[in-house]
Amino acid sequence: MIYTGIGSRETPPAVVAKMVQVGKALATMGCTLRSGGAAGADEAFEAGCDLKNGVKEIYLPWKGFRGNPSPLFGTTKEARLLAKQFHPKWEYLMDRARHFMGRNSYQVLGQDLKTPTSVIICWTPGGKVVGGTGQALRMAEHYEIPILNFGSMSDDQISDNIFAINERTRHES
């Protein structure tokens, strides 16, 4: 299973701790993390994945973003054009912000922009669709990708759904 672990840079510390545990558990199960190297949620999922030497795809807006050594950096015109379709105010974004939004395209659809993630696990304030995470969530809704949001769901709901999605993807492959 490929999962996208993302969320607000202001993710509360208690949720960050849960995300580290989710990253560890999913790495142990052989799942692949997609994330973006941002502070908060992204960093937490990656830290958990790293604790178990898990497989990860960390998409950065540019080389060395926040000191992250991921070789997956930069955005193509195709990724930015895809992002444009889902951003409500694209025309107001500066180039830097457009690279962030393009990076979100990879988090949802992979490096080839054709391999959707199985699930997005995130935290947004009150479960709202906001910021860069909101961009990924708009894309996920369009592609009918399940969203598990610590901001609007209980831990039990998230755990149960992760287990069910992982089982379904194992049987489909």
MOGI-V675884 format. One record per pair of residues at least 4 apart in sequence whose ideal C-beta (glycine too) atoms are under 7 Angstrom apart, sorted by the first residue. I is the first residue (numbers start at 1). J is the second residue. Records with the same first field share a line. If there is no record, write none. Layout:
I: J  J
This chain:
1: 31  118  165  166  169
2: 32  34  117  118
3: 26  31  33  117  118  119  121
4: 34  35  107  108  117  120  136
5: 19  23  33  35  41  42  45  121
6: 35  36  41  42  107  120  122  133  136
7: 11  40  41  122  123  124  133
8: 40  41  123  124  125  131  133
9: 38  39  40
10: 40
11: 15  16  40  41  123
12: 16
13: 17
14: 18
15: 19  123  150
16: 20  40  44
17: 21
18: 22  150  155
19: 23  41  44  45  48
20: 24  44  47  48
21: 25  48
22: 26  45  48  121
23: 27  33  44  45  46  47  48  49
24: 28  48  51  52
25: 29
26: 31  33
27: 31  48  49  52  54
28: 52
29: 166
31: 166
32: 55  56  57
33: 45  46  49  54  56
34: 57  59  107  117
35: 42  45  46  58  107
36: 42  58  59  60  103  107
37: 42  58  60  65  66  68  70
38: 42  43
39: 43  66
40: 44
41: 45  122  123
42: 46
43: 47
44: 48
45: 49
46: 50  56  58
47: 51
49: 54  56
57: 72  111
58: 68  70  72
59: 72  103  106  107
60: 65  68  70  72  73  103
61: 65  75  99  100  103
62: 73  74  99
63: 73  74
65: 73
72: 111
75: 79  80  99  102  103
77: 81
78: 82  113
79: 83  102  105  106  113
80: 84  98  102
82: 105  113
83: 87  101  102  104  105  135
84: 90
86: 135  138  139  142
87: 93  101  135
89: 93
93: 97  98  101
95: 99
97: 101
98: 102
99: 103
100: 104  132
101: 132  135
103: 107
104: 108  132  135  136
105: 109  113  139
106: 110  111
107: 136
108: 116  117  136  139  140  143  145
109: 113  114  115  116
110: 114  115
116: 143  145
117: 145
118: 165  169
119: 145  146  148  162  165
120: 136  137  140  145  147  148
121: 148  158
122: 133  147  149
123: 149  150  151
124: 128  129  130  133  134  149  151
125: 130  151
126: 151  152
127: 149  151  152
129: 134  137  138
130: 134
132: 136
133: 137
134: 138
135: 139
136: 140
137: 141  147
138: 142
139: 143
140: 145  147
146: 161  165
148: 153  158  161  162
149: 153
150: 158
153: 157  158
155: 159
156: 160
157: 161
158: 162
159: 163
160: 164
161: 165
162: 166
163: 167
164: 168
165: 169
166: 170
167: 171
168: 172
169: 173
